Amino acid sequence: MALQPCRECGTSVSTEAVFCPRCGVPQPTRAGQPAPAEAPGSPPPHAPAQPAPPEPDAADAQAWHYIRNGVRHGPVSQAELRAMLHRGEIPLDTPVKSDGGLYWLPISGVPGLGADHPPHVPDGAEYQARLRRTMPPPRHRPAYAQPSPADQQAQRSARTLGHVVYALQAASFITGVTLFIALVVNYAGRDSVRGTYVNTHFDWQIATFWGLLLWWIGAVILGIVAGSAFMFVLIYLPSVVWLLYRVVHGWIRLNAEEPV
């Protein structure tokens, strides 16, 4: 196998190549090129030549890919590509590339494809700009500002304080007095959590205490009015379930470092 320069772009290609891998021109070394030297051991010139089988049209045998609306299509034959061009389905500046090609080129820049149309080949900057418009935009993750080391330390301290309060509220199922201790910690440490997501957890915890207290006062009043301890228990028990939900839900959000 010998190498010869392509008759279009000058790239070294095999003498047996059907098309140039760079510019896509059919039979790049078979028109206007000297025949390669005979390899050692080849049959003498006077030997009868064997009839070569008919070769398919190189242009029709090529498989092409094209980009339309940012999506790659193909493979299609050159005839199909020219038919789409004549029907107006694709413009002259549509990027195309053959199966063995190395570069995407506009149809107007490929010999044999845009021959029936005005030979306008955009310059490099213009074509690259058009090619970028046809490509889908890249996906980028949103960039978030990183907190300073001092802010990170403040958030860690506030998060620890939030865990302490949830632990005190959970312990109130065994010893009710820790619910009041949790409220004291909420009010005492409220200034230290301002400006962080833990501040929403402190609001949640304080609202839990006052909502629970009002619930219990209402249960006592209704029990006295009804003169029945059963009425008090009937109203009190749902408050325990409500407290459990508030503690579990808030604690899960805090552990995920998310506001509640």
N, C-alpha and C positions, 0 to 999 in steps of 0.2 A: 504494500500500500504506500503510495507516494503522496506528498503534500505539495500543493500549488496555491498561489495567491488567488483569492476570489476576484472575479472580474468586476465586482461592484465596489467592495470596501477594502480589498487588499488583504483580508485576513487569511492566514494559512489554513486551508481545509484539505480534506482527503480528496483524491481524484475520483473516489467512488461515492462521494457525498451527493445526496439528492438535492439538498439545499444548504445554503450557508447558515451556520448556527448563530451568526451575529446579525446579518441584515435580512436573512430569509429569502434571498434571491434563488430561484430554481437553477439547478445544474450550474453551480458557480464556476466550475473549471472546464466545462465541456463546450464553451463557445469562445472561440478566439484564443484558446490556449494550446500550446504544443502538446503532443501526446507524450506520456511518460516513457522514460527509457525502459527497454525490455529487461526484465529481471533475469539473472542467470538461470539456465535450465529451461527457459521458455522454448516452445517449439519453433523451428526455423521458419523464416518468412514464406518459404515455398509450400509449407504444410497447408493442406486444405482447412480453411476456417470452418468451425462448427457454426451452424446457424444459431444466432442468439434469440432467446425467447423474446417476444414483444414486451417492452417495458410499459408500465402504466404511466399516464401523464403525471409528471412530478408535482405539478401544481395541485392537481386534484387529490393526489395521495397525501398531501400535507394535512396535518391536523392543527387547527388554530384555536386559541383562546382569546376572549375579549372581555373588557370590563365595561359594564353598563350600570349606571346608578350606584356605583360603589360595590357591585357584586360581580364576581368572576364567573363567566359562562364558558361553555365548551366541553369537549372539543367539537368543532365543526369543520367542514371542508372549506376550501377556498371559494368554491362555487357558492356555497350557502352564505359565506361571509359577504361576497359581492352582491348576492341577491338581497340580503338585508340592507346593504348600503343603497342599492337602487330603489328599494321600497321606502327608504327614509326612516327605517327603524333604528339605525345607528348613524351618527354623524362621521365626517371625515377624520375628526380628531379623536375617535375612539381608540383607546390603547389596545393593541393586539400583540400576540406573541405566539410563534409556532412552537410545536412540541419540543423541538431541539434548540430553540432560540434562547439567548441569554438575556435579552433586553426587551422591554416593552416599548413599542414604537407606535406612533399614530398611523392609521390606515393610509393617510396621504403620503407618509414617508416610506411605505413598503412598495417596492416595484411590483407591478402586476395586480395590485389590489385597487388602488385609486387612480388607475390610468385613465379612466373615462371621465374623471372629474378634474377641476382646475388644480394644477400641481402646486398647491400651497402647503408648504411644510413650516410649521411654527418654529421659531427659534427656541433654544434650550430653556430660557427663563419662562417664556410664554407657555411652552408645553408642560414644563414641570408644574406651573401654577394650575393649569387645567387638570393635570393628573391628580394633584392634591385635592381638587374639588370633587373628583369622581370617587376618591377613596373614602371609606367610612371614617369618621373622626375617631381618634384613639380614645380609649377609656382611661380616665385618670381618677384615682381615689382623691376625695376631698382632703385638703391639707388643713390640719388643725394646729392652732398655736400651742406650743408646749409650755406648760407652766414653769415658772422659775423654781429653783430648789427650795426657796422659802415658802412659796405657795404649796409645793408638794408636801412639805413638812406640816404645814397648817392643815391640809386636807387629811393627812394621816392621823393627826391628833384629833380632829373633829370626827373622823370616822370611828376611831377608838371610843370616843365619848358616846357616840350613837349606839355602839354595841353594848356599852355599859347600861344605858337606859333601857334598851330592849331586854337585856338580861334581868334587870330589876323588875320590869313589868311582867316578865314570864315567871319570876319567882313569887309574884304576888298570888299565884294560884295556890301556893303552899302557905306563905306568910303574907297576909294582905298589907302589912305595913310597908313593904318594899315598893308598893305602888306610889306611896306618898314620897318616899326617898327619891324615886325616879323623877317625880315632878320637881323636887328641889334641885336635882342635877340639871334638869332642863332649863330652869330659869337662871341658875347660877352660871351655866356654860353657854348661854345663848349668844353672848357677844363674841365668843371665840369661834363660833361656826358660821357667822354671817359672811356672805360672799361665797359660800361653798354649797354643794348640793346637799350636804348634811343638814342645812338649815331647814329644808323641806321636811326632813325626818323629825326634827325637833317640833315643828308645827304639828305634824301628824301625831306625835306622842303626847303633846300637851292637849290636843283636841280629844285624844283617846281618854285621858284622865277626866277632863271636865264632862265629856259626854257620858262616861260611865258613872260619875258621881250624880249627875242629874237623873240618870236612869234609876239608880238605887234610891234616891230621895222620892221619886215618883212611886216606886214600888212600896216604900214604907207608908206613904200617904194613902195609897189605894188599899193597902192591907189594913190600915187603921180604920178607914172609912167603911170598908166591907166587913170589918171585924173578923177577918179570917186570915190565919197564917198561910193557908193554902194559896190564897190570892197573891200574897207577897212572894211565895216561892215560885208561883206560875209566872210572875213578871220578872223575877230576879234571874232565873235560869237562862233565858235567852241572852242576857247581858254577858254571861260567862263565855258563851259561844262567840259573841261579837268581839269581846276582848281578845280571845284566842286568834280570831281572824286578823284583827288589827296588828297584833304582835308578829304573827307569822308573815303576813304580807309585807309589812314594813321592813322586817329583818332580812327577808329575801332580797328586796330591792337594795338595801344598804350593802349587803354582801356582794351584790353585782356592781356596786359603785354607781348606782343610778338614783336619781331623785324619786321620791314617792308621790 
